[in-house]
Amino acid sequence: MNKALFFAIAMIASTLGFAPHDAQAADYTVYSPNVVLGESELEARGFHAWGTDPGTGAEQALRVAFGHAFTDWWATEFYAVAEQEFGESFKLEEFEWENRFQLMPQGKYWISVGLISEVEIPRFGDDPWEVKFGPILSKDFGRFTALLNILFAHEYGANAESGVEVAYRARLQYRWRRAFSPLIEAYGQPVGKIGAWGGPRHQIGPGVTGKFGLGPGESLRYGAVLLFGASGAAADTTLVFRLEYEFF
């Protein structure tokens, strides 16, 4: 077994062993399986949603993070997450630990595959923990890149929802310029479930992304997406922004 896959399975198994919040704020990002050895990043991303109803999720959220790729197949990242849920003030809600694994060399096979695991750690002790994991798929054809993330989520703790939720994140990007590439993203959860995880929330919409060099070993990546609700439980309109400072 390749060491990246072995380590990924071990990490996922260890996170599933936690026995202690379903954060309503969706994580609007679609991950690539590619890992760059030695790369560090400071990241901020968030969203503001319009047309939400009580129980459909946070109206706005902000995530700030630091991450580092320790090998050419493993990158880890730590987040602090602040949310403003319906009818409440903006406040720090949770912390997250994320691990991403590249399982095969980029471009060597017909499709590139990775794995991701996420542990959501609530700030408040009476909220449940949530663990997510699943495959990251990537395919290049011409100037287009297609990405698909499939995530399985389970909660732990006294107030946890029962069962397993299945969610997806998808992107189709046209690599026009390094500084500007149009794209379409789609998000959905739950698409499959055992237990009471609420109504399905599907969203889709256009966006842009790009990257600028700042000097040797430094770059700034940006992104923005405008999502529209495609199901009754989703917000009518959601504006997503992303900003990453990458350095070696």
MARPA-974790 format. One record per atom (N, C-alpha, C, CB): residue in one letter; x, y, z. Coordinates in steps of 0.02 Angstrom, whole numbers, padded with zeros to 5 digits, always signed. Atoms other than C-alpha are relative to their C-alpha. Glycine has a CB too. Layout:
// residues N
AXYZ/...
This chain:
// residues 248
M+00042-00060+00000/M+00000+00000+00000/M+00044+00062+00000/M-00048+00000+00061/N-00038-00062+00002/N+00065+00173-00045/N-00006+00037+00066/N-00023+00044-00057/K-00003-00028-00067/K+00119+00270+00108/K-00049+00057+00010/K+00070+00025+00015/A+00050-00054-00006/A+00004+00419+00071/A-00068-00029+00018/A-00004+00041-00065/L+00064+00031-00014/L-00147+00304+00069/L-00001-00030+00070/L-00015-00055-00052/F-00004+00030-00066/F-00090+00212+00225/F-00008+00054+00054/F+00066-00037+00010/F+00003-00053-00050/F-00064+00375+00321/F-00069+00032+00001/F+00053+00053-00015/A+00067-00029+00003/A-00232+00445+00260/A-00050-00043+00037/A-00022+00009-00073/I+00046+00045-00034/I-00324+00291+00320/I+00010+00002+00075/I+00009-00072-00026/A-00015-00004-00072/A-00236+00301+00488/A-00027+00064+00031/A+00075-00005+00012/M+00026-00064-00025/M-00281+00484+00509/M-00075-00001+00005/M+00023+00058-00045/I+00073+00002+00000/I-00463+00455+00463/I-00024-00047+00055/I-00027-00024-00068/A+00020+00046-00053/A-00474+00306+00580/A+00007+00033+00068/A+00043-00064-00003/S-00010-00032-00065/S-00405+00410+00723/S-00052+00053+00013/S+00070+00032+00004/T+00052-00050-00011/T-00530+00551+00695/T-00067-00032+00013/T-00004+00047-00060/L+00063+00034-00014/L-00674+00428+00691/L-00003-00027+00071/L-00010-00057-00050/G-00002+00024-00069/G-00619+00372+00862/G-00019+00052+00051/G+00067-00025+00016/F+00022-00050-00048/F-00667+00538+00943/F-00071-00016+00023/F+00003+00071-00031/A+00067+00011-00024/A-00817+00512+01054/A-00023+00061+00039/A-00004-00063+00044/P+00025-00056-00038/P-00866+00683+01109/P-00071+00011-00017/P+00040+00062-00013/H+00036-00054+00018/H-01099+01036+00820/H-00005-00009-00073/H+00030+00066+00022/D+00009-00007+00071/D-01154+01021+00664/D+00001+00074-00017/D-00067-00033-00024/A-00004-00071+00019/A-01094+01191+00603/A-00046+00010-00059/A+00072+00022-00016/Q+00047-00013+00054/Q-01235+01260+00498/Q+00033+00036-00058/Q-00059+00040+00026/A-00033-00037+00054/A-01114+01370+00401/A+00036-00048-00045/A+00049+00052+00029/A-00032+00045+00049/A-01067+01276+00244/A+00072+00023-00013/A-00040-00002-00065/D-00069-00015+00018/D-00884+01266+00196/D+00002+00003-00076/D+00050-00054+00028/Y+00005-00009+00072/Y-00892+01339+00021/Y+00070+00000-00032/Y-00037+00065-00017/T-00062+00008+00037/T-00732+01273-00055/T+00003-00069-00030/T+00062+00013+00044/V-00008+00064+00033/V-00692+01134-00178/V+00075-00014-00002/V-00032+00000-00072/Y-00071+00014-00008/Y-00526+01050-00143/Y+00029-00037-00060/Y+00011-00041+00063/S-00039+00037+00049/S-00394+00990-00265/S+00040-00053+00037/S+00046+00047-00041/P-00041+00051-00033/P-00299+00829-00226/P+00075+00017+00000/P-00010-00066-00033/N-00071-00013+00008/N-00132+00911-00272/N+00030+00034+00061/N+00010+00044-00061/V-00036-00026-00058/V-00009+00946-00130/V+00070+00022-00024/V+00006-00054+00057/V-00066-00027+00019/V+00148+01054-00151/V+00045+00000+00061/V-00007+00073-00029/L-00046+00008-00056/L+00291+01005-00036/L+00027+00067+00024/L+00057-00047-00019/G-00029-00059-00030/G+00343+01144+00084/G-00041+00063-00004/G+00065+00013-00030/E+00042-00060+00007/E+00203+01264+00039/E-00038+00014+00064/E-00048-00008-00060/S+00040-00023-00056/S+00126+01363+00181/S-00051+00050-00026/S+00044+00032+00056/E+00050-00049+00021/E-00030+01471+00172/E-00036+00030+00059/E-00049-00032-00048/L+00046-00035-00044/L-00129+01600+00268/L-00063+00012-00041/L+00030+00067+00028/E+00061+00000+00040/E-00310+01594+00215/E-00058+00032+00038/E-00019-00071-00020/A+00063-00025-00027/A-00473+01687+00242/A-00053-00014-00053/A+00003+00077+00017/R+00055+00010+00046/R-00637+01635+00165/R-00066+00004+00039/R+00006-00068-00037/G+00064-00008-00034/G-00819+01666+00202/G-00056+00010-00050/G+00002+00058+00049/F+00058-00010+00043/F-00991+01700+00135/F-00052+00044+00035/F-00032-00067-00021/H+00059-00033-00025/H-01146+01806+00155/H-00059-00025-00040/H+00006+00079-00005/A+00058+00030+00032/A-01316+01730+00118/A-00061+00044+00009/A-00014-00070+00027/W+00063-00037-00002/W-01480+01817+00076/W-00057-00049-00013/W-00001+00057-00052/G+00059+00041+00012/G-01654+01742+00080/G+00000-00064+00039/G-00005-00016-00072/T+00001+00060-00043/T-01625+01620+00223/T-00061+00003+00046/T+00065-00005+00041/D+00053+00006-00050/D-01759+01560+00343/D+00030-00032+00062/D-00060-00043-00027/P-00026+00032-00060/P-01737+01502+00524/P+00012-00075-00012/P-00048+00010+00059/G-00016+00071+00006/G-01650+01333+00525/G+00036-00018-00064/G-00062-00039+00004/T-00033+00018+00063/T-01576+01344+00349/T+00075+00010+00004/T-00029+00040-00057/G-00072-00008-00006/G-01404+01394+00411/G+00021+00070+00018/G+00033-00020-00063/A-00027-00064-00018/A-01291+01538+00453/A-00011+00050-00057/A+00075-00005+00016/E+00006-00052+00051/E-01320+01703+00363/E+00068+00022-00025/E-00038+00060+00028/Q-00067-00015+00023/Q-01135+01738+00358/Q+00051-00035+00045/Q+00013+00076-00001/A-00052+00035-00037/A-00974+01657+00413/A+00069+00020-00027/A-00009-00077-00004/L-00069-00015+00019/L-00786+01687+00410/L+00045-00053+00029/L+00021+00071+00025/R-00049+00050-00021/R-00647+01558+00418/R+00070+00028-00013/R-00010-00067-00038/V-00070-00019+00009/V-00464+01602+00447/V+00042-00060+00018/V+00019+00063+00044/A-00037+00062-00008/A-00328+01471+00437/A+00074+00009-00015/A-00029-00054-00045/F-00070+00008+00019/F-00145+01425+00431/F+00010-00073-00019/F+00048+00022+00058/G-00012+00068+00022/G-00087+01273+00334/G+00071-00010-00025/G-00049-00020-00054/H-00068+00016+00024/H+00073+01184+00282/H+00000-00070-00029/H+00052+00007+00057/A-00009+00066+00031/A+00120+01040+00167/A+00066-00029+00024/A-00001+00005-00078/F-00060+00029-00030/F+00243+00932+00264/F+00035-00049-00047/F-00017-00034+00064/T-00029+00046+00049/T+00270+00808+00122/T-00029+00017-00069/T-00013-00075+00019/D+00030-00011+00066/D+00229+00799-00064/D-00066-00037-00007/D+00049-00023-00054/W+00065+00033+00003/W+00072+00700-00020/W-00045+00015+00060/W+00011-00075-00004/W+00041-00015-00059/W+00009+00771+00147/W+00004+00074+00017/W+00021-00042+00060/A+00005-00070-00022/A-00050+00948+00191/A-00052+00003+00057/A-00020+00047-00059/T+00045-00008-00056/T-00133+00999+00355/T-00015+00074+00010/T+00029-00032+00064/E+00021-00070-00009/E-00228+01157+00403/E-00044+00005+00062/E-00039+00025-00063/F+00039-00013-00061/F-00304+01232+00561/F-00041+00063-00010/F+00046+00006+00062/Y+00047-00055+00011/Y-00457+01347+00557/Y-00032+00024+00065/Y-00055-00022-00049/A+00046-00028-00049/A-00551+01464+00672/A-00061+00024-00040/A+00032+00058+00043/V+00061-00013+00038/V-00733+01485+00618/V-00047+00044+00041/V-00035-00065-00019/A+00049-00044-00031/A-00848+01631+00662/A-00062+00001-00044/A+00029+00072+00010/E+00063+00003+00037/E-01032+01629+00613/E-00050+00050+00028/E-00029-00071+00003/Q+00059-00035-00023/Q-01187+01735+00621/Q-00060-00039-00024/Q-00002+00074-00028/E+00058+00040+00017/E-01336+01620+00626/E-00063+00045+00001/E-00009-00059+00048/F+00061-00039+00008/F-01514+01678+00593/F-00022+00029+00067/F-00056-00044-00029/G+00024-00033-00059/G-01567+01807+00722/G+00050+00007+00056/G-00058-00036+00026/E-00050-00003-00052/E-01403+01801+00819/E+00057+00046-00021/E+00027-00069+00017/S-00058-00042+00014/S-01243+01905+00831/S+00057-00042-00028/S+00022+00038+00063/F-00059+00033+00028/F-01077+01864+00746/F+00045-00022+00057/F+00038+00047-00048/K-00042+00025-00055/K-00969+01753+00859/K+00041-00060-00022/K-00044-00019+00060/L-00043+00058+00012/L-00830+01625+00862/L-00037-00063+00021/L+00067+00007+00038/E+00040+00059-00013/E-00912+01454+00850/E+00041-00064+00008/E-00050-00009-00055/E-00035+00065-00001/E-00783+01318+00819/E+00070+00006-00029/E-00040-00052-00038/F-00066+00008+00030/F-00611+01261+00767/F-00001-00062-00043/F+00056-00004+00055/E-00002+00058+00045/E-00568+01140+00628/E+00073-00022-00012/E-00034+00016-00067/W-00064+00028+00020/W-00423+01025+00589/W-00012-00041-00063/W+00030-00045+00057/E+00011+00030+00065/E-00409+00973+00408/E+00065-00032-00025/E-00025+00053-00051/N-00058+00034+00030/N-00293+00848+00323/N-00018-00022-00071/N+00021-00062+00042/R+00011+00015+00071/R-00277+00825+00135/R+00058-00043-00025/R-00007+00065-00043/F-00049+00049+00022/F-00186+00681+00049/F-00003-00009-00076/F-00011-00067+00036/Q-00005+00014+00071/Q-00127+00664-00131/Q+00022-00072-00008/Q+00051+00049-00035/L-00011+00072+00003/L-00134+00480-00176/L+00036-00024-00063/L-00065-00036+00005/M-00035+00019+00061/M-00055+00481-00349/M+00031+00062-00032/M-00048-00035-00050/P-00032-00058+00032/P+00061+00592-00453/P-00049+00038-00045/P+00060-00023-00041/Q+00045-00042+00040/Q-00027+00738-00537/Q+00008-00015-00074/Q+00013+00073+00015/G+00000+00009+00072/G-00074+00699-00717/G+00026-00067-00025/G+00039+00052-00031/K-00029+00064+00022/K+00001+00524-00720/K-00053-00048-00025/K+00039-00033+00057/Y+00054+00046+00019/Y-00166+00432-00733/Y-00058+00039-00029/Y-00022-00041+00061/W+00058-00031+00031/W-00333+00466-00816/W-00035+00048+00047/W-00049-00054-00023/I+00031-00043-00050/I-00398+00542-00655/I+00046+00004+00060/I-00071-00026+00021/S-00040-00008-00061/S-00310+00612-00501/S-00045-00008+00061/S+00036+00070+00001/V+00041+00017-00059/V-00370+00553-00330/V+00036+00021+00063/V-00016-00076+00001/G-00026-00016-00066/G-00346+00617-00154/G-00052-00017+00053/G+00020+00074+00004/L+00046+00009-00055/L-00427+00603+00017/L+00003+00061+00045/L+00017-00064+00041/I+00002-00055-00048/I-00482+00734+00142/I-00035-00024+00063/I-00035+00062-00030/S+00035+00011-00063/S-00527+00723+00326/S-00005+00066+00037/S+00037-00054+00044/E+00012-00062-00037/E-00600+00863+00433/E-00030-00017+00068/E-00047+00048-00040/V+00029+00006-00066/V-00634+00871+00619/V-00022+00069+00023/V+00052-00031+00051/E+00027-00063-00023/E-00748+01012+00679/E-00007-00004+00076/E-00069+00015-00034/I-00003+00001-00073/I-00717+01052+00863/I-00039+00060+00026/I+00074+00001+00025/P+00041-00056-00022/P-00853+01159+00945/P+00033+00040+00056/P-00068-00025+00022/R-00025-00043-00055/R-00809+01306+01055/R-00040-00013+00064/R-00005+00074-00020/F+00043+00010-00057/F-00956+01266+01169/F-00008-00074+00014/F-00069+00032-00012/G-00004+00070-00019/G-00952+01103+01265/G-00062-00041-00012/G+00017-00005+00070/D+00061+00039+00009/D-01135+01056+01239/D-00016-00013-00074/D-00059+00036+00033/D+00010+00013+00071/D-01119+01056+01049/D+00039-00063-00020/D+00023+00060-00043/P-00036+00061+00021/P-01070+00894+00960/P+00060+00014-00045/P-00047-00047-00036/W-00055+00000+00048/W-00908+00862+00867/W-00027-00027-00066/W+00061-00043+00025/E+00018+00030+00064/E-00920+00824+00682/E+00063-00021-00037/E-00041+00050-00044/V-00056+00026+00039/V-00802+00717+00577/V-00024-00012-00071/V+00027-00067+00032/K+00014+00010+00071/K-00799+00720+00387/K+00060-00032-00034/K-00018+00068-00034/F-00054+00026+00042/F-00698+00620+00262/F-00028-00023-00066/F+00037-00058+00036/G+00022+00024+00065/G-00704+00569+00081/G+00050+00013-00055/G-00066+00032-00018/P-00047-00006+00056/P-00622+00565-00091/P-00002+00069-00033/P-00016-00053-00052/I-00007-00059+00042/I-00559+00712-00194/I+00019-00025-00070/I+00053+00051+00029/L-00012+00022+00068/L-00567+00685-00383/L+00014+00059-00045/L-00059-00041-00027/S-00019-00054+00045/S-00486+00791-00518/S+00014-00028-00070/S+00061+00039+00027/K-00011+00021+00069/K-00485+00778-00708/K+00011+00062-00044/K-00060-00042-00027/D-00014-00053+00048/D-00404+00895-00836/D-00017-00024-00070/D+00074+00022+00004/F+00011+00014+00071/F-00465+00899-01016/F+00003+00066-00037/F-00068-00037-00012/G-00012-00064+00033/G-00397+01036-01127/G+00014+00054+00052/G-00061+00019-00044/R-00008-00054-00048/R-00408+01201-01034/R-00048-00005+00060/R-00011+00067-00035/F+00049+00008-00054/F-00544+01135-00918/F+00028-00046+00055/F-00066-00029-00028/T-00013+00044-00057/T-00521+01061-00744/T-00065-00013+00037/T+00053+00032+00048/A+00060+00020-00038/A-00662+00965-00659/A+00022-00028+00067/A-00042-00052-00040/L-00015+00023-00067/L-00657+00937-00471/L-00065-00024+00033/L+00032+00056+00043/L+00057+00026-00038/L-00774+00833-00363/L+00024-00023+00068/L-00036-00057-00038/N-00012+00023-00069/N-00769+00812-00173/N-00064-00034+00024/N+00020+00059+00047/I+00056+00034-00032/I-00884+00685-00089/I+00017-00010+00073/I-00016-00068-00036/L-00015+00001-00071/L-00894+00698+00100/L-00053-00038+00039/L+00006+00071+00027/F+00043+00037-00046/F-00966+00580+00229/F+00010+00031+00070/F+00017-00077+00000/A-00004-00035-00064/A-01006+00664+00396/A-00039-00037+00054/A-00026+00072-00006/H+00034+00031-00057/H-01050+00597+00568/H+00014+00042+00062/H+00023-00073+00011/E-00007-00040-00062/E-01079+00687+00734/E+00010-00045+00060/E-00061+00045+00010/Y-00011+00035-00063/Y-01022+00634+00907/Y-00017+00046+00058/Y+00074-00025+00005/G+00015-00040-00059/G-01083+00692+01077/G-00073-00008+00021/G+00016+00072-00012/A+00066+00008-00029/A-01238+00706+01185/A-00055+00028-00044/A-00003+00033+00068/N+00051-00032+00041/N-01331+00821+01063/N+00010-00014-00075/N-00001+00074+00012/A-00016+00015+00070/A-01270+00739+00903/A-00061-00027-00037/A+00057-00051-00004/E+00049+00032+00044/E-01384+00697+00758/E+00023-00071-00015/E-00009+00041-00066/S-00018+00068+00015/S-01392+00513+00719/S+00013-00009-00075/S-00055-00049+00023/G-00009+00018+00070/G-01333+00435+00557/G+00058+00035-00035/G-00062+00015-00037/V-00055-00025+00042/V-01216+00483+00415/V-00029+00043-00055/V+00041-00059-00030/E+00020-00044+00054/E-01236+00630+00296/E+00050-00005-00057/E-00006+00074+00025/V-00043-00001+00060/V-01168+00627+00118/V-00010+00067-00035/V-00017-00060-00047/A+00003-00065+00033/A-01126+00794+00036/A+00048+00000-00059/A+00016+00057+00050/Y-00046-00007+00056/Y-01042+00848-00126/Y+00019+00073-00008/Y-00032-00027-00065/R-00023-00065+00022/R-00940+00997-00186/R+00031-00011-00069/R+00053+00032+00051/A-00024+00012+00069/A-00902+01017-00372/A+00019+00066-00032/A-00054-00036-00042/R-00022-00059+00037/R-00812+01139-00487/R+00019-00020-00071/R+00060+00035+00035/L-00025+00005+00068/L-00787+01157-00674/L+00033+00068-00016/L-00058-00017-00052/Q-00039-00061+00009/Q-00650+01285-00711/Q+00032+00002-00069/Q+00055+00006+00054/Y-00033-00010+00064/Y-00588+01356-00876/Y+00064+00040+00014/Y-00046+00038-00051/R-00064-00031-00016/R-00402+01396-00858/R+00020+00049-00055/R+00055-00054+00010/W-00010-00050+00052/W-00401+01555-00963/W+00065+00037+00009/W-00059+00049-00002/R-00060-00036-00018/R-00267+01658-00877/R+00019-00018+00071/R-00009+00077-00008/R-00021+00013-00070/R-00162+01631-00720/R-00035+00048+00048/R+00076+00007+00006/A+00030-00050-00044/A-00237+01791-00649/A-00076+00002-00002/A+00027+00068-00018/F+00073-00003+00006/F-00417+01760-00705/F-00026-00061-00036/F-00022+00064-00036/S+00031+00059+00030/S-00512+01599-00736/S-00072-00004+00021/S+00038-00064+00020/P+00071+00009-00018/P-00702+01582-00743/P-00014-00072+00021/P-00046+00020-00058/L+00017+00066-00024/L-00786+01435-00659/L-00074-00004+00019/L+00043-00019+00060/I+00066+00013-00027/I-00949+01357-00602/I+00009-00048+00059/I-00049-00030-00055/E-00003+00045-00058/E-00970+01278-00429/E-00070-00021+00021/E+00036+00034+00058/A+00063+00027-00025/A-01107+01171-00353/A+00012-00034+00067/A-00032-00049-00051/Y-00004+00029-00067/Y-01140+01115-00174/Y-00067-00032+00017/Y+00020+00054+00053/G+00061+00032-00022/G-01265+00996-00098/G+00010-00040+00063/G-00027-00044-00053/Q+00001+00041-00060/Q-01303+00922+00073/Q-00069+00004+00031/Q+00055+00022+00050/P-00025+00068+00011/P-01374+00804+00121/P-00028-00028-00065/P-00018-00045+00059/V+00025+00035+00059/V-01386+00703-00039/V-00017-00072+00017/V+00052+00003-00057/G+00017+00065-00026/G-01398+00543+00060/G+00007+00003+00075/G+00044-00057-00031/K-00005-00006-00072/K-01429+00518+00244/K-00034-00059+00034/K-00032+00065+00024/I+00035+00044-00046/I-01474+00402+00385/I-00006+00042+00063/I+00038-00070+00013/G+00009-00045-00057/G-01548+00510+00523/G-00030+00066-00021/G+00066+00011+00035/A+00035-00063+00012/A-01624+00683+00538/A+00050+00057-00008/A-00049+00015+00058/W-00048-00053+00014/W-01506+00806+00454/W-00032+00060-00033/W+00056-00027-00044/G+00033-00057+00031/G-01636+00927+00387/G-00010-00009-00074/G+00039+00063+00013/G+00015+00004+00071/G-01694+00964+00211/G+00061+00009-00043/G-00051+00051-00018/P-00057-00006+00045/P-01578+00955+00061/P+00013+00072-00020/P-00011-00042-00062/R-00020-00068+00018/R-01481+01114+00021/R+00047-00005-00060/R+00035+00036+00061/H-00040+00002+00061/H-01421+01123-00160/H+00008+00071-00027/H-00034-00046-00053/Q-00015-00067+00027/Q-01336+01277-00234/Q+00048-00006-00058/Q+00031+00045+00055/I-00043+00001+00059/I-01251+01317-00399/I+00008+00072-00025/I-00028-00046-00056/G-00009-00067+00026/G-01176+01472-00479/G+00069+00012-00028/G-00015+00050+00052/P-00063-00017+00033/P-01035+01559-00575/P+00049+00034+00048/P-00012+00045-00059/G-00051-00033-00041/G-00871+01625-00506/G+00063+00012-00040/G+00015-00041+00062/V-00066-00012+00030/V-00692+01676-00542/V+00054-00017+00052/V+00007+00074-00024/T-00057+00011-00044/T-00522+01633-00472/T+00063+00022-00037/T+00005-00074+00022/G-00062-00021+00031/G-00344+01689-00503/G+00057+00002+00050/G-00008+00068-00032/K-00059+00002-00042/K-00167+01698-00437/K+00051+00051-00025/K+00031-00071+00002/F-00050-00050+00017/F-00037+01837-00433/F+00065-00014+00038/F-00025+00071+00017/G-00064+00006-00033/G+00149+01821-00397/G+00017+00063+00038/G+00054-00016-00051/L-00020-00057-00041/L+00213+01934-00257/L+00075+00006+00008/L-00032-00006+00068/G-00072+00002-00008/G+00397+01890-00265/G+00022-00073+00002/G+00022+00037+00064/P-00024+00069-00002/P+00508+01735-00253/P-00034-00040+00056/P+00076+00000+00010/G+00032+00044-00049/G+00409+01597-00168/G-00062+00027+00032/G+00048-00016+00053/E+00060-00030-00029/E+00258+01708-00133/E-00053+00013-00053/E+00018+00066+00037/S+00054-00013+00047/S+00088+01723-00216/S-00064+00014+00039/S-00010-00058-00048/L+00065-00016-00029/L-00088+01784-00182/L-00054-00029-00046/L-00010+00076+00009/R+00054+00031+00038/R-00238+01681-00238/R-00067+00028+00025/R+00002-00078+00008/Y+00066-00026-00019/Y-00416+01750-00240/Y-00055-00042-00033/Y-00007+00075-00021/G+00057+00032+00030/G-00588+01683-00278/G-00065+00031+00023/G+00000-00074+00015/A+00067-00024-00018/A-00771+01736-00280/A-00051-00039-00040/A-00007+00077-00014/V+00052+00040+00031/V-00929+01638-00319/V-00068+00027+00022/V+00007-00076+00018/L+00069-00019-00015/L-01113+01688-00328/L-00044-00061-00010/L-00024+00060-00044/L+00039+00061+00002/L-01222+01539-00285/L-00075+00015+00006/L+00021-00048+00057/F+00073-00007-00002/F-01410+01522-00311/F-00030-00065+00027/F-00028+00018-00070/G+00033+00058-00029/G-01523+01406-00213/G-00037-00041-00052/G-00048+00021+00054/A+00033+00045+00047/A-01583+01254-00310/A-00047-00048+00036/A+00051-00039-00040/S+00047+00040-00039/S-01688+01179-00170/S-00030+00044+00054/S+00034-00064+00031/G+00037-00043-00046/G-01811+01244-00041/G+00037+00019+00063/G-00062-00034+00019/A-00034-00013-00063/A-01697+01233+00111/A+00063+00042-00008/A+00018-00065+00033/A-00061-00038+00013/A-01552+01326+00028/A-00015+00075+00000/A+00032-00020-00067/A+00007-00072+00005/A-01524+01513+00039/A-00013+00019-00073/A+00063+00036+00026/D+00015-00022+00068/D-01590+01608-00113/D+00064+00019-00037/D-00049+00059+00000/T-00061-00025+00031/T-01422+01692-00148/T+00056+00000+00052/T-00010+00071-00029/T-00058+00002-00045/T-01249+01667-00071/T+00061+00025-00036/T+00012-00072+00028/L-00062-00026+00027/L-01093+01769-00106/L+00059-00029+00040/L+00001+00078+00001/V-00058+00033-00031/V-00931+01674-00069/V+00063+00036-00020/V+00003-00076-00019/F-00065-00029+00017/F-00757+01750-00059/F+00055-00042+00031/F+00005+00074+00025/R-00059+00037-00023/R-00584+01672-00037/R+00063+00041-00014/R+00004-00070-00033/L-00064-00034+00008/L-00410+01746-00012/L+00054-00042+00034/L-00002+00073+00030/E-00054+00041-00027/E-00248+01647+00013/E+00067+00031-00016/E-00003-00071-00028/Y-00069-00020+00009/Y-00070+01704+00039/Y+00043-00062+00005/Y+00021+00055+00052/E-00039+00062+00003/E+00046+01561-00013/E+00074+00017-00001/E-00020-00042-00062/F-00072-00015-00003/F+00231+01556+00027/F+00039-00063+00019/F+00013+00056+00051/F-00046+00056-00015/F+00382+01440+00047/F+00053+00023+00049/F+00033-00028-00064/
